[in-house]
Amino acid sequence: MSLVGHVQGADWIGGNERYHILKQIVIDTLAEDLKAIAVGEQKIVFGGELGVGYLYDVSKDKLITMHGHFAEITQIETNKGGYILTASRDFSVRLWDATYGIQLYLFLDINC
């Protein structure tokens, strides 16, 4: 079964329970321990311990890998404007396009 089948099957589950189910589905699929997740309209964004982001488009059943961070992704935020923000233990925040998973901007903490 594809990721979309699992996700649609979990639609009735709310809140924290849904988060844990989605996280386990992706861990099983990607074989990586995920550290952050954001669920938006038809898109789910995951961040892993290896610094890789995953953008899953539910409507297209397509998984896009977002490379850029060099350490664990600790937080992800999405918005309806089509952007994703990821924060990492590499002291950076990155702005991504939510359609193609392309990095648009890099914010660095130069005081670390």
All heavy atoms as an XYZ file, in Angstrom:
881
protein
N       0.843     -1.184      0.000
C       0.000      0.000      0.000
C       0.885      1.242      0.000
O       1.902      1.286      0.659
C      -0.909      0.001      1.231
C      -1.766      1.242      1.359
S      -2.772      1.278      2.850
C      -4.125      0.243      2.359
N       0.494      2.263     -0.744
C       1.255      3.509     -0.806
C       1.051      4.319      0.473
O       0.168      4.032      1.279
C       0.787      4.334     -1.999
O      -0.517      4.801     -1.777
N       1.873      5.352      0.635
C       1.702      6.240      1.783
C       0.320      6.862      1.804
O      -0.287      7.014      2.847
C       2.753      7.352      1.742
C       4.101      7.056      2.344
C       5.036      8.228      2.125
C       4.024      6.715      3.794
N      -0.199      7.231      0.632
C      -1.504      7.898      0.596
C      -2.593      6.985      1.135
O      -3.499      7.426      1.824
C      -1.848      8.430     -0.813
C      -2.208      7.333     -1.771
C      -2.967      9.456     -0.747
N      -2.518      5.708      0.868
C      -3.503      4.776      1.408
C      -3.477      4.740      2.919
O      -4.511      4.737      3.575
N      -2.297      4.740      3.488
C      -2.161      4.765      4.944
C      -2.680      6.074      5.532
O      -3.373      6.094      6.534
C      -0.696      4.583      5.352
C      -0.173      3.208      5.133
N      -0.651      2.109      5.786
C       0.797      2.764      4.301
C       0.001      1.040      5.398
N       0.890      1.404      4.485
N      -2.313      7.181      4.891
C      -2.714      8.502      5.397
C      -4.221      8.668      5.326
O      -4.852      9.109      6.281
C      -1.998      9.625      4.607
C      -2.566     10.978      4.962
C      -0.502      9.586      4.887
N      -4.827      8.311      4.209
C      -6.275      8.440      4.094
C      -6.985      7.513      5.074
O      -8.026      7.844      5.602
C      -6.714      8.165      2.657
C      -6.328      9.291      1.730
C      -6.594      8.983      0.274
O      -6.796      7.834     -0.110
N      -6.573     10.020     -0.549
N      -6.397      6.380      5.337
C      -6.974      5.467      6.317
C      -6.926      6.024      7.725
O      -7.677      5.612      8.596
N      -6.022      6.969      7.969
C      -5.882      7.578      9.298
C      -6.634      8.892      9.418
O      -6.533      9.575     10.421
C      -4.396      7.799      9.598
N      -7.414      9.269      8.400
C      -8.116     10.551      8.401
C      -9.049     10.741      9.594
O      -9.224     11.849     10.067
C      -8.932     10.737      7.117
C      -8.066     11.245      5.970
O      -6.930     11.685      6.236
O      -8.529     11.180      4.834
N      -9.656      9.702     10.066
C     -10.630      9.818     11.149
C      -9.971     10.038     12.503
O     -10.602     10.418     13.464
C     -11.502      8.565     11.209
C     -10.701      7.320     11.472
C     -10.099      6.527     10.544
C     -10.389      6.755     12.743
N      -9.427      5.496     11.151
C      -9.597      5.606     12.495
C     -10.691      7.098     14.047
C      -9.107      4.807     13.526
C     -10.206      6.291     15.070
C      -9.426      5.159     14.802
N      -8.667      9.822     12.575
C      -7.956      9.946     13.841
C      -7.576     11.399     14.065
O      -7.118     12.073     13.155
C      -6.697      9.060     13.829
C      -7.102      7.603     13.639
C      -5.899      9.239     15.100
C      -5.959      6.686     13.316
N      -7.737     11.880     15.264
C      -7.448     13.282     15.530
C      -6.204     13.492     16.362
O      -5.689     12.585     17.002
N      -5.715     14.712     16.317
C      -4.670     15.219     17.198
C      -3.417     14.378     17.323
O      -2.828     13.941     16.352
N      -3.029     14.145     18.565
C      -1.786     13.478     18.899
C      -1.737     12.043     18.386
O      -0.693     11.568     17.948
C      -1.611     13.508     20.422
C      -0.167     13.335     20.825
O       0.731     13.732     20.092
N       0.046     12.756     21.976
N      -2.856     11.372     18.408
C      -2.916      9.992     17.930
C      -2.565      9.913     16.448
O      -1.805      9.055     16.010
C      -4.329      9.446     18.148
C      -4.366      8.026     18.622
C      -5.790      7.596     18.878
O      -6.584      8.368     19.443
O      -6.097      6.475     18.478
N      -3.122     10.825     15.659
C      -2.848     10.850     14.223
C      -1.368     11.133     13.969
O      -0.751     10.521     13.111
C      -3.708     11.898     13.524
C      -3.442     11.930     12.039
C      -4.353     12.876     11.330
N      -3.981     12.917      9.931
C      -4.752     13.339      8.979
N      -5.951     13.760      9.261
N      -4.343     13.358      7.742
N      -0.805     12.047     14.729
C       0.624     12.364     14.587
C       1.463     11.110     14.753
O       2.332     10.818     13.942
C       1.024     13.420     15.619
C       2.518     13.540     15.799
C       3.274     14.298     14.917
C       3.160     12.881     16.830
C       4.651     14.403     15.065
C       4.529     12.977     16.982
C       5.266     13.733     16.107
O       6.617     13.822     16.246
N       1.215     10.337     15.797
C       2.024      9.149     16.064
C       1.833      8.075     15.000
O       2.796      7.404     14.620
C       1.725      8.600     17.458
C       2.258      9.482     18.539
N       3.605      9.700     18.742
C       1.625     10.238     19.461
C       3.776     10.528     19.740
N       2.593     10.877     20.201
N       0.623      7.928     14.492
C       0.373      6.953     13.439
C       1.084      7.363     12.154
O       1.763      6.555     11.522
C      -1.137      6.758     13.205
C      -1.733      6.014     14.394
C      -1.406      6.012     11.904
C      -3.235      5.950     14.387
N       0.952      8.632     11.753
C       1.629      9.111     10.549
C       3.139      8.985     10.686
O       3.831      8.567      9.756
C       1.252     10.563     10.263
C      -0.181     10.806      9.820
C      -0.460     12.292      9.737
C      -0.470     10.124      8.502
N       3.647      9.328     11.846
C       5.084      9.240     12.078
C       5.560      7.799     11.931
O       6.567      7.542     11.267
C       5.424      9.781     13.468
C       6.907      9.799     13.766
C       7.158     10.441     15.120
C       8.619     10.368     15.466
N       8.904     10.941     16.786
N       4.827      6.856     12.483
C       5.230      5.452     12.383
C       5.169      4.946     10.950
O       6.046      4.205     10.505
C       4.360      4.567     13.289
C       4.916      3.172     13.439
C       6.328      3.168     14.001
O       6.625      3.812     14.998
N       7.232      2.463     13.332
N       4.161      5.377     10.196
C       4.055      4.982      8.787
C       5.282      5.456      8.021
O       5.880      4.704      7.255
C       2.770      5.556      8.148
C       1.542      4.857      8.717
C       2.809      5.418      6.621
C       0.237      5.559      8.396
N       5.679      6.686      8.263
C       6.828      7.236      7.540
C       8.124      6.608      8.023
O       9.009      6.309      7.226
C       6.873      8.768      7.635
C       8.130      9.315      7.012
C       5.656      9.347      6.939
N       8.272      6.370      9.292
C       9.473      5.703      9.807
C       9.603      4.328      9.153
O      10.687      3.945      8.700
C       9.421      5.577     11.343
C       9.634      6.942     11.994
C      10.472      4.588     11.835
C       9.384      6.959     13.473
N       8.502      3.599      9.079
C       8.537      2.279      8.448
C       8.903      2.382      6.976
O       9.600      1.535      6.427
C       7.183      1.575      8.592
C       6.877      1.201     10.026
O       7.803      1.212     10.865
O       5.701      0.892     10.314
N       8.429      3.421      6.315
C       8.680      3.599      4.887
C      10.092      4.099      4.618
O      10.759      3.624      3.704
C       7.663      4.595      4.297
O       6.345      4.124      4.573
C       7.842      4.739      2.799
N      10.562      5.055      5.403
C      11.847      5.700      5.132
C      13.005      5.110      5.923
O      14.154      5.401      5.638
C      11.752      7.199      5.433
C      10.693      7.968      4.665
C      10.641      9.404      5.146
C      10.966      7.908      3.173
N      12.701      4.320      6.928
C      13.727      3.716      7.788
C      14.621      4.783      8.424
O      15.833      4.662      8.467
C      14.548      2.696      7.016
N      14.016      5.857      8.888
C      14.753      6.926      9.575
C      13.912      7.391     10.761
O      12.694      7.434     10.682
C      14.994      8.099      8.631
C      15.747      9.227      9.287
C      16.067     10.384      8.344
O      15.752     10.294      7.154
O      16.617     11.372      8.824
N      14.575      7.729     11.860
C      13.870      8.228     13.024
C      13.517      9.692     12.789
O      14.397     10.536     12.641
C      14.734      8.082     14.272
C      13.975      8.399     15.539
O      12.720      8.427     15.494
O      14.607      8.613     16.573
N      12.231      9.987     12.742
C      11.783     11.345     12.468
C      11.715     12.157     13.750
O      11.327     11.662     14.793
C      10.420     11.320     11.787
C      10.407     10.567     10.470
C       9.009     10.535      9.898
C      11.372     11.182      9.487
N      12.076     13.417     13.643
C      12.139     14.298     14.800
C      11.112     15.416     14.758
O      10.852     16.043     15.761
C      13.540     14.900     14.924
C      14.641     13.873     15.068
C      14.461     13.067     16.338
C      15.581     12.067     16.505
N      15.447     11.291     17.727
N      10.557     15.711     13.582
C       9.595     16.802     13.460
C       8.610     16.464     12.350
O       8.938     15.766     11.403
C      10.317     18.109     13.136
N       7.383     16.975     12.499
C       6.347     16.735     11.493
C       5.424     17.942     11.441
O       5.173     18.583     12.461
C       5.548     15.453     11.800
C       4.549     15.135     10.682
C       4.854     15.550     13.133
C       3.865     13.797     10.836
N       4.944     18.273     10.260
C       3.928     19.316     10.080
C       2.927     18.790      9.062
O       3.312     18.262      8.017
C       4.554     20.613      9.585
N       1.659     18.911      9.388
C       0.602     18.443      8.500
C      -0.173     19.651      8.007
O      -0.713     20.415      8.784
C      -0.346     17.451      9.220
C      -1.449     16.996      8.289
C       0.426     16.272      9.777
N      -0.179     19.844      6.688
C      -0.911     20.938      6.069
C      -1.989     20.389      5.161
O      -2.291     19.199      5.186
N      -2.559     21.253      4.360
C      -3.583     20.832      3.408
C      -2.932     20.015      2.301
O      -2.150     20.540      1.515
C      -4.277     22.056      2.820
C      -5.101     22.819      3.832
C      -5.811     23.987      3.193
O      -6.032     23.977      1.970
O      -6.144     24.924      3.935
N      -3.225     18.738      2.243
C      -2.734     17.812      1.223
C      -1.220     17.629      1.223
O      -0.673     17.025      0.321
C      -3.203     18.243     -0.182
C      -4.702     18.231     -0.361
C      -5.277     16.821     -0.199
O      -4.786     15.857     -0.760
N      -6.325     16.717      0.593
N      -0.525     18.147      2.243
C       0.925     17.972      2.319
C       1.309     17.626      3.754
O       0.772     18.162      4.711
C       1.644     19.243      1.898
C       1.316     19.665      0.477
C       2.500     20.270     -0.191
C       2.225     20.904     -1.508
N       1.547     20.244     -2.516
N       2.267     16.716      3.863
C       2.830     16.362      5.158
C       4.336     16.518      5.024
O       4.933     16.046      4.065
C       2.478     14.916      5.550
C       0.967     14.710      5.503
C       3.035     14.587      6.924
C       0.542     13.273      5.625
N       4.947     17.208      5.980
C       6.385     17.446      5.932
C       7.005     16.799      7.165
O       6.542     17.005      8.282
C       6.708     18.957      5.900
C       8.193     19.169      5.699
C       5.913     19.662      4.817
N       8.051     16.020      6.931
C       8.739     15.307      8.000
C      10.196     15.740      8.018
O      10.775     15.994      6.973
C       8.710     13.798      7.742
C       7.346     13.242      7.491
C       6.862     13.126      6.209
C       6.559     12.818      8.549
C       5.602     12.603      5.963
C       5.304     12.298      8.311
C       4.827     12.194      7.023
N      10.790     15.779      9.204
C      12.207     16.070      9.337
C      12.885     14.952     10.088
O      12.377     14.486     11.106
N      14.023     14.527      9.601
C      14.691     13.385     10.179
C      15.920     13.717     10.988
O      16.432     14.832     10.972
N      16.412     12.685     11.663
C      17.606     12.829     12.496
C      18.866     13.045     11.665
O      19.871     13.525     12.163
C      17.772     11.602     13.386
C      18.059     10.329     12.615
C      18.165      9.111     13.502
O      18.297      9.266     14.726
O      18.125      7.995     12.967
N      18.806     12.725     10.385
C      19.965     12.883      9.513
C      19.990     14.228      8.796
O      20.854     14.476      7.957
C      20.003     11.747      8.486
C      20.031     10.337      9.068
C      19.975      9.306      7.956
C      21.265     10.145      9.936
N      19.026     15.100      9.093
C      18.987     16.427      8.479
C      18.261     16.475      7.151
O      18.292     17.489      6.462
N      17.609     15.400      6.798
C      16.872     15.346      5.535
C      15.398     15.639      5.809
O      14.826     15.135      6.773
C      17.022     13.966      4.864
C      16.226     13.899      3.571
C      18.487     13.664      4.610
N      14.796     16.458      4.945
C      13.371     16.729      5.032
C      12.636     15.927      3.973
O      13.189     15.609      2.915
N      11.404     15.581      4.280
C      10.580     14.823      3.345
C       9.250     15.541      3.185
O       8.559     15.798      4.169
C      10.336     13.402      3.855
C      11.608     12.641      4.085
C      12.190     12.602      5.346
C      12.244     11.987      3.040
C      13.363     11.910      5.566
C      13.424     11.290      3.248
C      13.977     11.260      4.511
O      15.148     10.579      4.720
N       8.909     15.869      1.957
C       7.653     16.525      1.630
C       6.776     15.499      0.928
O       7.129     15.010     -0.146
C       7.919     17.724      0.712
C       6.712     18.396      0.062
C       5.753     18.935      1.111
C       7.183     19.509     -0.866
N       5.665     15.161      1.560
C       4.764     14.169      0.976
C       3.487     14.863      0.522
O       2.785     15.474      1.323
C       4.435     13.067      1.977
C       3.490     12.057      1.408
C       3.867     11.253      0.342
C       2.203     11.935      1.904
C       2.994     10.348     -0.214
C       1.325     11.019      1.364
C       1.726     10.235      0.303
O       0.858      9.349     -0.248
N       3.204     14.795     -0.778
C       1.991     15.357     -1.356
C       0.946     14.249     -1.400
O       1.061     13.304     -2.186
C       2.280     15.888     -2.761
C       1.104     16.651     -3.348
O      -0.061     16.266     -3.079
O       1.344     17.614     -4.089
N      -0.060     14.358     -0.535
C      -1.084     13.322     -0.412
C      -1.876     13.179     -1.706
O      -2.145     12.065     -2.156
C      -2.036     13.634      0.769
C      -3.162     12.624      0.844
C      -1.257     13.680      2.073
N      -2.223     14.300     -2.340
C      -3.063     14.250     -3.534
C      -2.365     13.571     -4.713
O      -3.018     12.956     -5.557
C      -3.520     15.651     -3.936
O      -2.415     16.445     -4.302
N      -1.039     13.660     -4.770
C      -0.285     13.063     -5.880
C       0.409     11.762     -5.487
O       1.024     11.116     -6.323
C       0.763     14.055     -6.385
C       0.169     15.303     -6.982
C       1.264     16.256     -7.394
C       0.672     17.554     -7.898
N       1.687     18.570     -8.149
N       0.344     11.403     -4.186
C       1.058     10.245     -3.653
C       2.532     10.314     -4.067
O       3.102      9.366     -4.592
C       0.426      8.931     -4.114
C       0.983      7.730     -3.344
O       1.522      7.935     -2.237
O       0.898      6.601     -3.858
N       3.130     11.489     -3.819
C       4.512     11.731     -4.232
C       5.337     12.188     -3.031
O       4.927     13.078     -2.289
C       4.537     12.804     -5.322
C       5.904     13.085     -5.876
C       5.827     14.077     -7.017
C       7.214     14.355     -7.579
N       7.161     15.318     -8.672
N       6.493     11.575     -2.861
C       7.402     11.921     -1.786
C       8.626     12.621     -2.369
O       9.296     12.091     -3.252
C       7.836     10.663     -1.027
C       8.715     10.879      0.190
C       7.933     11.581      1.301
C       9.255      9.548      0.684
N       8.911     13.838     -1.880
C      10.055     14.624     -2.339
C      11.054     14.717     -1.185
O      10.675     14.998     -0.050
C       9.619     16.044     -2.764
C       8.654     15.967     -3.945
C      10.829     16.903     -3.099
C       7.999     17.298     -4.282
N      12.304     14.482     -1.480
C      13.356     14.585     -0.481
C      13.959     15.985     -0.545
O      14.276     16.480     -1.631
C      14.449     13.534     -0.751
O      13.841     12.248     -0.799
C      15.490     13.539      0.340
N      14.105     16.612      0.619
C      14.650     17.969      0.699
C      16.004     17.913      1.420
O      16.056     17.699      2.627
C      13.685     18.884      1.449
C      12.309     18.964      0.824
S      11.167     20.125      1.634
C      11.253     19.657      3.345
N      17.073     18.081      0.664
C      18.426     18.050      1.227
C      18.910     19.468      1.472
O      18.694     20.348      0.659
C      19.381     17.343      0.263
C      19.080     15.897      0.088
N      19.449     14.942      1.002
C      18.412     15.244     -0.890
C      19.046     13.761      0.589
N      18.397     13.917     -0.560
N      19.595     19.663      2.600
C      20.128     20.979      2.911
C      20.724     21.040      4.303
O      21.819     21.556      4.489
N      20.018     20.517      5.291
C      20.532     20.536      6.661
C      21.625     19.492      6.832
O      21.649     18.471      6.137
C      19.395     20.269      7.656
C      18.439     21.404      7.805
N      18.790     22.603      8.379
C      17.142     21.518      7.444
C      17.736     23.409      8.380
N      16.725     22.781      7.808
N      22.513     19.750      7.787
C      23.614     18.834      8.070
C      23.482     18.172      9.436
O      24.382     17.446      9.853
C      24.947     19.579      7.976
C      25.176     20.144      6.604
C      24.964     21.491      6.355
C      25.558     19.327      5.568
C      25.172     22.013      5.078
C      25.760     19.829      4.296
C      25.559     21.171      4.052
N      22.379     18.435     10.111
C      22.123     17.834     11.424
C      20.611     17.652     11.569
O      19.829     18.079     10.713
C      22.674     18.729     12.536
N      20.220     17.048     12.655
C      18.818     16.730     12.929
C      17.890     17.932     12.742
O      18.178     19.031     13.207
C      18.738     16.241     14.375
C      17.370     15.996     14.907
C      17.431     15.614     16.376
O      18.273     14.781     16.743
O      16.649     16.175     17.156
N      16.791     17.714     12.051
C      15.756     18.743     11.919
C      14.892     18.675     13.171
O      14.376     17.622     13.519
C      14.914     18.524     10.650
C      15.791     18.714      9.412
C      13.721     19.483     10.622
C      15.108     18.383      8.106
N      14.763     19.806     13.845
C      14.071     19.830     15.132
C      12.676     20.446     15.068
O      11.865     20.210     15.948
C      14.901     20.612     16.165
O      15.141     21.927     15.655
C      16.223     19.916     16.439
N      12.410     21.246     14.052
C      11.099     21.892     13.960
C      10.757     22.185     12.510
O      11.614     22.520     11.707
C      11.082     23.186     14.760
C       9.695     23.790     14.862
C       9.641     24.925     15.868
O      10.615     25.229     16.531
N       8.497     25.552     15.959
N       9.457     22.053     12.203
C       8.950     22.334     10.859
C       7.661     23.133     10.993
O       6.819     22.824     11.831
C       8.648     21.036     10.086
C       9.916     20.211      9.913
C       8.026     21.343      8.725
C       9.663     18.856      9.322
N       7.515     24.142     10.157
C       6.284     24.925     10.094
C       5.872     25.064      8.633
O       6.725     25.218      7.758
C       6.482     26.319     10.705
C       6.811     26.311     12.183
C       5.679     25.806     13.064
O       4.498     25.972     12.683
O       5.983     25.241     14.122
N       4.573     25.016      8.372
C       4.050     25.232      7.023
C       3.026     26.360      7.070
O       2.536     26.722      8.139
C       3.362     23.965      6.468
O       2.251     23.645      7.307
C       4.312     22.798      6.411
N       2.706     26.910      5.900
C       1.639     27.901      5.832
C       0.841     27.694      4.551
O       1.234     26.925      3.678
C       2.179     29.326      5.943
C       2.938     29.768      4.704
O       3.063     29.044      3.717
N       3.449     30.975      4.746
N      -0.265     28.384      4.441
C      -1.116     28.250      3.255
C      -0.550     28.982      2.050
O      -1.032     28.825      0.951
C      -2.526     28.746      3.563
C      -3.248     27.852      4.546
C      -4.657     28.305      4.798
C      -5.318     27.373      5.790
N      -6.676     27.723      6.061
N       0.491     29.776      2.244
C       1.109     30.512      1.151
C       2.066     29.679      0.322
O       2.641     30.164     -0.642
N       2.262     28.428      0.697
C       3.111     27.554     -0.091
C       4.564     27.508      0.342
O       5.449     27.207     -0.467
N       4.832     27.781      1.628
C       6.197     27.770      2.125
C       6.340     26.817      3.303
O       5.385     26.557      4.036
C       6.634     29.173      2.562
C       6.632     30.158      1.433
C       5.614     31.097      1.304
C       7.643     30.148      0.472
C       5.600     31.994      0.256
C       7.637     31.042     -0.583
C       6.612     31.962     -0.685
O       6.602     32.847     -1.726
N       7.550     26.341      3.485
C       7.903     25.477      4.614
C       9.138     26.075      5.270
O      10.073     26.493      4.583
C       8.245     24.048      4.129
C       7.062     23.420      3.405
C       8.707     23.176      5.295
C       7.422     22.175      2.605
N       9.160     26.105      6.593
C      10.347     26.492      7.351
C      10.834     25.272      8.119
O      10.024     24.576      8.757
C      10.038     27.599      8.356
C       9.998     29.021      7.848
C       9.526     29.960      8.947
C      11.351     29.466      7.321
N      12.139     25.006      8.059
C      12.716     23.932      8.859
C      13.849     24.508      9.695
O      14.619     25.352      9.224
C      13.267     22.792      7.972
O      14.216     23.314      7.042
C      12.149     22.089      7.215
N      13.944     24.046     10.934
C      15.030     24.449     11.828
C      15.813     23.193     12.198
O      15.246     22.113     12.342
C      14.476     25.111     13.076
N      17.124     23.376     12.362
C      17.977     22.214     12.581
C      19.015     22.485     13.652
O      19.327     23.632     13.971
C      18.677     21.868     11.260
O      19.686     20.908     11.453
N      19.586     21.400     14.163
C      20.689     21.500     15.121
C      21.976     21.987     14.454
O      22.989     22.178     15.123
C      20.924     20.159     15.799
C      19.788     19.751     16.703
C      20.195     18.648     17.647
N      19.059     18.154     18.389
C      18.530     18.726     19.453
N      19.037     19.855     19.904
N      17.492     18.190     20.060
N      21.947     22.191     13.138
C      23.107     22.760     12.446
C      23.097     24.293     12.517
O      23.850     24.951     11.826
C      23.192     22.275     10.997
C      22.038     22.746     10.117
O      21.194     23.545     10.570
O      21.979     22.293      8.957
N      22.222     24.841     13.377
C      22.111     26.284     13.623
C      21.606     27.043     12.403
O      21.962     28.196     12.183
C      23.432     26.891     14.115
C      23.956     26.230     15.352
C      24.991     25.311     15.282
C      23.385     26.498     16.583
C      25.454     24.678     16.423
C      23.846     25.871     17.733
C      24.879     24.959     17.655
N      20.767     26.381     11.599
C      20.201     27.063     10.441
C      18.690     26.869     10.396
O      18.149     25.912     10.946
C      20.825     26.551      9.135
O      20.365     25.249      8.824
N      18.054     27.829      9.752
C      16.640     27.749      9.412
C      16.582     27.896      7.902
O      17.263     28.745      7.332
C      15.812     28.859     10.099
C      14.379     28.867      9.604
C      15.869     28.696     11.609
N      15.794     27.047      7.265
C      15.707     27.077      5.804
C      14.267     27.263      5.368
O      13.356     26.703      5.970
C      16.301     25.799      5.211
C      17.793     25.712      5.500
C      18.368     24.356      5.170
N      19.715     24.246      5.700
C      20.825     24.409      4.997
N      20.764     24.692      3.712
N      22.012     24.300      5.567
N      14.099     28.081      4.334
C      12.792     28.331      3.737
C      12.714     27.523      2.449
O      13.614     27.586      1.609
C      12.621     29.825      3.441
C      11.319     30.245      2.766
C      10.134     30.048      3.708
C      11.409     31.695      2.315
N      11.616     26.757      2.304
C      11.444     25.852      1.171
C      10.154     26.164      0.429
O       9.187     26.623      1.026
C      11.360     24.404      1.651
C      12.480     23.943      2.506
C      12.599     24.114      3.857
C      13.643     23.220      2.095
N      13.764     23.541      4.303
C      14.418     22.982      3.246
C      14.094     22.757      0.857
C      15.628     22.293      3.196
C      15.294     22.068      0.818
C      16.047     21.848      1.977
N      10.140     25.856     -0.849
C       8.925     25.895     -1.653
C       8.141     24.621     -1.345
O       8.683     23.516     -1.424
C       9.296     25.940     -3.142
C       8.086     25.820     -4.018
O       7.485     26.849     -4.340
O       7.740     24.668     -4.377
N       6.854     24.761     -0.988
C       6.048     23.614     -0.575
C       5.506     22.794     -1.730
O       4.931     21.741     -1.516
C       4.888     24.083      0.303
N       5.697     23.238     -2.959
C       5.247     22.462     -4.104
C       6.346     21.539     -4.613
O       6.110     20.365     -4.881
C       4.797     23.394     -5.257
O       3.740     24.226     -4.765
C       4.302     22.597     -6.449
N       7.556     22.065     -4.712
C       8.657     21.311     -5.313
C       9.734     20.869     -4.317
O      10.638     20.130     -4.681
C       9.305     22.136     -6.428
C       8.315     22.529     -7.488
C       7.843     23.835     -7.565
C       7.827     21.592     -8.391
C       6.921     24.194     -8.537
C       6.902     21.948     -9.358
C       6.454     23.249     -9.422
O       5.531     23.602    -10.370
N       9.676     21.374     -3.076
C      10.687     21.026     -2.089
C      12.036     21.655     -2.354
O      13.067     21.153     -1.924
N      12.042     22.798     -3.039
C      13.282     23.493     -3.376
C      13.602     24.517     -2.289
O      12.726     25.274     -1.864
C      13.150     24.208     -4.738
C      12.912     23.181     -5.848
C      14.367     25.067     -5.038
C      12.500     23.803     -7.163
N      14.858     24.517     -1.846
C      15.270     25.504     -0.852
C      15.313     26.885     -1.489
O      15.924     27.092     -2.525
C      16.645     25.152     -0.296
C      17.107     26.125      0.770
C      18.467     25.767      1.315
O      18.692     24.658      1.739
N      19.373     26.723      1.297
N      14.646     27.845     -0.832
C      14.585     29.211     -1.333
C      15.539     30.149     -0.606
O      16.047     31.095     -1.196
C      13.155     29.750     -1.216
C      12.077     28.952     -1.949
C      10.699     29.496     -1.601
C      12.327     28.978     -3.446
N      15.743     29.897      0.702
C      16.569     30.815      1.487
C      17.172     30.078      2.672
O      16.573     29.154      3.214
C      15.726     31.995      1.977
C      16.551     33.195      2.357
C      17.036     34.064      1.383
C      16.869     33.441      3.672
C      17.813     35.157      1.730
C      17.646     34.534      4.032
C      18.106     35.384      3.055
O      18.891     36.460      3.389
N      18.331     30.524      3.092
C      19.045     29.955      4.236
C      19.302     31.051      5.254
O      19.850     32.102      4.921
C      20.379     29.353      3.760
C      21.403     28.987      4.821
C      20.882     27.872      5.721
C      22.712     28.583      4.160
N      18.888     30.807      6.499
C      19.147     31.717      7.607
C      20.147     31.015      8.527
O      19.879     29.902      8.987
C      17.868     32.015      8.396
C      16.745     32.570      7.555
C      15.840     31.705      6.958
C      16.588     33.929      7.375
C      14.786     32.199      6.196
C      15.550     34.433      6.609
C      14.652     33.562      6.019
N      21.287     31.654      8.810
C      22.297     31.056      9.659
C      22.427     31.829     10.963
O      22.339     33.056     10.970
C      23.669     31.053      8.974
C      23.847     30.107      7.810
C      25.189     30.350      7.131
C      23.743     28.665      8.277
N      22.701     31.101     12.050
C      22.998     31.739     13.330
C      24.513     31.863     13.415
O      25.215     30.888     13.677
C      22.468     30.889     14.494
C      22.712     31.539     15.828
O      23.362     32.606     15.887
O      22.244     30.981     16.838
N      25.030     33.051     13.146
C      26.482     33.239     13.126
C      27.060     33.489     14.505
O      28.257     33.638     14.662
C      26.871     34.392     12.165
C      26.198     35.686     12.577
C      26.539     34.025     10.744
C      26.665     36.891     11.796
N      26.212     33.508     15.539
C      26.674     33.744     16.915
C      26.901     32.443     17.666
O      27.076     32.463     18.870
C      25.665     34.603     17.668
C      25.553     35.986     17.064
O      26.569     36.578     16.701
N      24.347     36.484     16.944
N      26.884     31.314     16.988
C      27.040     30.044     17.705
C      28.489     29.635     17.834
O      29.368     30.093     17.230
C      26.249     28.949     17.017
S      26.602     28.741     15.269
